[in-house]
Amino acid sequence: MIPNTQTCSRCIMDTTAPDIEFDEQGICNYCTAFLEKKAKHLPLDEEDRLRRLGALVDMVKEAGKGKKYDCIVGLSGGVDSSWSLVQAVRLGLRPLAVHMDSGWNSELAQNNIANLVRGLKVDLYTHVIDWPEIRGLMEAFFASDVIDVEVLYDNAMLAVNYQQAAKHGLKYILAGTNIATEGVDIPSTWNWHKADKRNIVGISKRFKGPKLKTFPSISTLDMVRYIGVQKIKWVSFLDYLDYRKSDALEVLKRDFGYKPYAYKHYESVFTRFYQGYLQPYKFGVDKRKPHLSSLIMTGEMTRDEALERAGGIAYPSEKDMEADRLYFIKKMGWSEEKFRDYMSRPEKPHTDYPSEAAFFQKLLALYRRMNLRVGRIVWK
């Protein structure tokens, strides 16, 4: 489906990633960077891991004394976020589960979320974006031909988590972001800065989209306020656990009636269609490659298994893919002609539109020079 000229001899990243480099053994810079990240952020051994985990749990409990909750756990319905919620409760924490509903939840995701919060007896806050508003924003992004339509969901998800933490006076967001399943970086040209509210507003304005009303947006300066002023920490919680996705999935299925998805982030119908159809066929991007490469590097999957899973379409069948395509067209109110026109147009960079990405990079560089430590966020 997506041509390439060279694939890494250790993972399955290939030359569809524009900045990929290979050493003499044919090993790429992506899985090499994964090992460096693992050595830097993950515990050295089980004793070190338990010490770090205990210290984190103690800090969360101390910061949450006298409050109804002591942390936020963002809950999408995927394995990573679901396991974060389960483990937070089992460690004696009092999380508020937070979910952002963009109108594209699969029925499976809704059932998984309902079973989890009921089984764990935790409170759930769900923010629902008005459908005409999110549809109008999506229309503007499609008209712009930028690659990261999902920046809309990710921005809103970030905003809801930080807003709820601020509302309840909480200092910790325990996220399902982790090195084990997301440690191989997404190439920078495959997505966009997630706190770029200016890009969202600018694209919407350029293509006569709606103003933000029920959409819970977040900007770079908002991030500075939440992290630097209000001291809210985004914690990649699963990095503190002995996390193996396959083992977690079995427990979720056994204890909570959890139903799995075909690929990572497929709990959203749009994310499934975006990653499984729009990105490969319009932009030449297949996010299964970094996702599966992460599992290779953690030993959860062999390279041959990953190559087999990444072969062919990113759907169980052509029938399933066509069903999602027709659902997308109907839900968006598109014609076949409009869909074909969108798919045939060339990509345009996010920088063709107003953006705060350069400002973010300057702040990030300053932050690093000051040797301040912030929570690590790994994107889809």
C-alpha positions, 0 to 999 in steps of 0.5 A: 500500500505504501512504497518504501525502499528500506526498512530497519533491520531491528524494528519496522520503521522505514523510509516513509519517515522522511528523517529516518537514518540507518547505521552500518547494520541497517538499524534506524535512528528511531529504535535507537532513540527508543533505547536511549529514552528507555534508559533515561526514563524507565527504572533500572530494575524492579527495586528501583521501579517499586521505589519510584512508584511508591514515591509517586503514589505518596506524592499524589495522596499527599497533594490530594489530602482533604479533596474528593479526588487526588488525581485525574485519569484521562480515559479514552476506552483504549487499553493504556488509559483503561489500565492506568485507571485500574492501577490507580484504584488498586494502588489506593488512589482516588481518581476522577476519570475524565473522558472527552467525547467528540461524537465519534466514540465507537459503541465498543468504547462506550461499553468498555468505559461504562464497565470500567467505571462501574466495576471500579466504582469511580466517578466519570466526567465526560465533556461532550462537544456540540456535534455541529461545532466539531463537525464544522471544525473538522470541515475546516481542517479537511478543507485546509488539507493539513495532515493532523485532523486529529489535533482537534481531538488531542487538543480538546482531550488535553484541555479537558484533563487540565481544566478538570485538574485545575477545577478540583485543585489537583496536581497530578494527571495520570496518563496512559502515555508510556514508552512501552507502547508509544516509545518509538516516536511518531515522525514529526511530519506525521502530526502537529503540535497538540497545543496549537490553539492558534492553528485551530482557530486560524484554520477554522476562520480561514475556511468559515468554520465555527468559533470555539464554544463547547470545544475545550481548547488549550494553547501554549500559554495555557500549558505554561499556566497549568504546568508552570504556575498551577504546578499540575504534572502530566505523569506518564503513569504506565512508565512507573508500572511493570506494563505489558500490554498483552498481560493488561488486556487479559486482565481487563477482559477477565475482570471488566468484560473489556473488548479489544480493538484491532489496532492502537487508538481504534476506540474512536471510529474517526481515529480508526478511519483517519489512521486506517484510511485517510492517512495511508491513502491521502498522506502516505503515512502508516502509524502502525509502524511506530506503534508496532515497532514499540512492541518489538523493542519491548519484546512483546512482539517479534519483528516478523509478527509486526511485519505481518500485522503491518502488511496490507490494509489497516483493517480486519477486512476490506468490508470493514474498511468500506463500512467505515468509509460509508459511515464517515461520508454519511456522518459528515454529510459528504457526497462521493464526489466531495470525498474523492476530491478531498482524497485527490488534493495534495497535502498542505503544511500546518504552517500555511496557516496561523500557528504557535508552534514556533513559539512553543519550540522557543519556550521548550528550548528555554525550559530545557536550558533552565533544566526544568523537568516537565511531564513527558507527553507522547502523541498518537 
